[in-house]
Structure formats: structure tokens, C-alpha cells
Amino acid sequence: MINIREYIEETIPLSEEDWELFSSKLIRRKFQKRENLVALGEVENYISFIEYGVARFLIPKEEKDKEIIFGFCFEKEFISAYDSFLTRKPSLYQIEALTDLSMWSISYEDLQEVYAKSFIGNVIGRLSSERLFLIKSKREQSLLNETAEERYLKLFTERPHLIKEIPLKYIASYIGVTPQALSRIRKRIS
């Protein structure tokens, strides 16, 4: 839980009172590899902070190799199917643990209470929503403005551990190519 406090305090100092209120609402949730954090069609009830592990955002398809992966989250990052969390409507995608994963979560109802009683709730809401928005915006810009090779190189530069921790077929889906096309890209740049 210390990691969350450190992460928040990079932006704003926390009073003990605010931290006590916020941390009293956190629950630790653990998931095994391949377990859904949020299933397709389920309403997201949490904003979470990953203590350890890796998760992926995906749109499932009947044929497993056709699923669309559009995001990854790692330790010390907020994670949520945030559009579902905000609208209280079923998610149009799912979030799955790629590794065993542990996170600290606050429910929608508890966050509303923290918003009402404390300044820190608004900061946490803002931090998580800004982070999730920037990831989405960056991904959209990348898909519109860069080639698949440029997307791969940028991913490799910005998140070298991603290449080590995530199967290449998932990376291929994330950058919008087939595994065979990714193999050709990797050959060209090595």
C-alpha cells in the first residue's frame, strides 16, 4: 500500500487524515494469470493500483488469435475499465491478468464517499483519469501517425520490459499487425 501513497505524493502531499480515510477504503485483490479483472459486459466497480503483475486490455473474439489487444498495465500504475466505471454501464472490453497480479482497489461507492469527505479523493480521481486518458490518446495518435515498425520501436524504447514479459503475439496485436508481420519487423531492425 506504501507504493500508492508514494505515487500520489509525487503529485501532492497527503495529510495523515486524508491518507487514513482513503487507505481505509482500499481492498487488496489478487488475480491469477489469465483471470479476468473485468469481463466483457460487466460493469467496472473499481479503480485499482497495481502492486505487482501485468494486465492487458482486450476485445475478445471467437477465434482467440483474432482478439484485439489495445493496452497493457504494469506495477505502480492505475488500472480500470474507466469508461464503464464512470458511466456505470457494461464494459465493451475485458481486462485480463497476464501474470499473477495483486492490486489495491477502491470501489465506485467508496470513492464517491472519499470525494465527498476529502480533497485527496479528487486528486486520486484526477490522477487515474488523466493517466488513463493519456494512454488512450497516445495509442490513438500512434495508430494514426506511425507505421507498425515505428510503433514497435517506440514500444521497445519506452517499455523494454514489455518485450520481455509479454508474448510477441500480444505485442503484434497491440501494434496492429499479425505475428508474422512483427517477425519481419524484428528481423529488419536486428
Residue pairs with C-beta under 8 A, 6 or more apart in sequence:
1 23
1 26
1 104
3 49
3 51
3 75
3 76
4 23
4 26
4 49
4 104
5 14
5 19
5 23
7 49
7 76
7 127
8 14
8 120
8 123
8 124
8 127
11 123
11 127
12 120
12 123
14 22
14 120
15 120
17 118
18 118
18 119
18 120
19 120
21 114
21 117
21 118
21 120
22 106
22 114
22 118
22 120
22 121
22 124
25 106
25 107
25 110
25 111
25 113
25 114
26 104
26 105
26 106
27 104
27 105
27 106
27 107
28 51
28 102
28 103
28 104
28 105
29 46
29 48
29 102
29 103
29 104
29 105
30 100
30 101
30 102
30 103
31 37
31 53
31 97
31 100
31 101
31 102
31 103
32 97
32 100
33 97
33 98
33 99
33 100
34 96
34 97
34 98
35 96
35 97
36 94
36 95
36 96
36 97
37 48
37 55
37 79
37 94
37 95
37 96
37 97
37 101
38 44
38 81
38 84
38 91
38 94
38 95
39 91
39 94
40 59
40 60
40 91
40 92
40 93
40 94
41 90
41 91
42 84
42 90
42 91
42 94
43 84
43 88
43 89
43 90
43 91
44 80
44 81
44 82
44 84
44 85
44 91
45 85
45 107
45 108
46 80
46 85
46 105
46 106
46 107
46 108
47 78
47 79
47 80
47 82
47 85
47 105
47 106
47 111
47 124
47 125
47 128
48 78
48 79
48 80
48 103
48 104
48 105
48 106
49 76
49 77
49 78
49 79
49 103
49 104
49 105
50 73
50 74
50 75
50 76
50 77
50 78
50 79
50 101
50 102
50 103
51 75
51 102
51 103
51 104
52 75
52 100
52 101
52 102
53 74
53 75
53 97
53 98
53 99
53 100
53 101
53 102
53 103
54 72
54 73
54 74
54 75
54 97
54 98
54 99
54 101
54 165
54 166
55 72
55 73
55 79
55 95
55 96
55 97
55 98
55 101
56 69
56 71
56 72
56 73
56 95
56 96
56 98
56 166
56 170
57 69
57 70
57 71
57 72
57 73
57 81
57 93
57 94
57 95
58 67
58 68
58 69
58 70
58 93
58 94
58 95
58 96
58 173
59 67
59 68
59 70
59 92
59 93
59 94
60 67
60 93
60 94
61 67
61 68
65 169
67 173
68 173
69 170
69 173
69 174
70 93
70 139
70 174
71 135
71 136
71 139
71 174
72 98
72 159
72 162
72 166
72 174
73 79
74 159
74 161
74 162
77 131
78 127
78 128
78 131
78 132
79 95
79 103
80 128
80 132
81 91
81 93
81 94
81 95
82 128
82 129
82 132
83 89
83 91
83 92
84 90
84 91
84 92
85 108
88 108
98 165
98 166
98 170
99 165
106 114
106 124
111 121
111 124
111 125
113 121
114 120
114 121
114 124
115 121
115 122
115 125
142 151
142 154
143 151
143 176
146 154
148 175
148 176
148 177
148 181
148 182
148 185
149 185
149 188
149 189
151 175
151 176
152 171
152 175
152 182
152 185
152 186
152 189
153 189
155 162
155 163
155 171
155 174
155 175
156 162
156 163
162 171
163 171
168 179
168 182
168 183
169 179
171 182
172 178
172 179
172 181
172 182
175 182
177 185
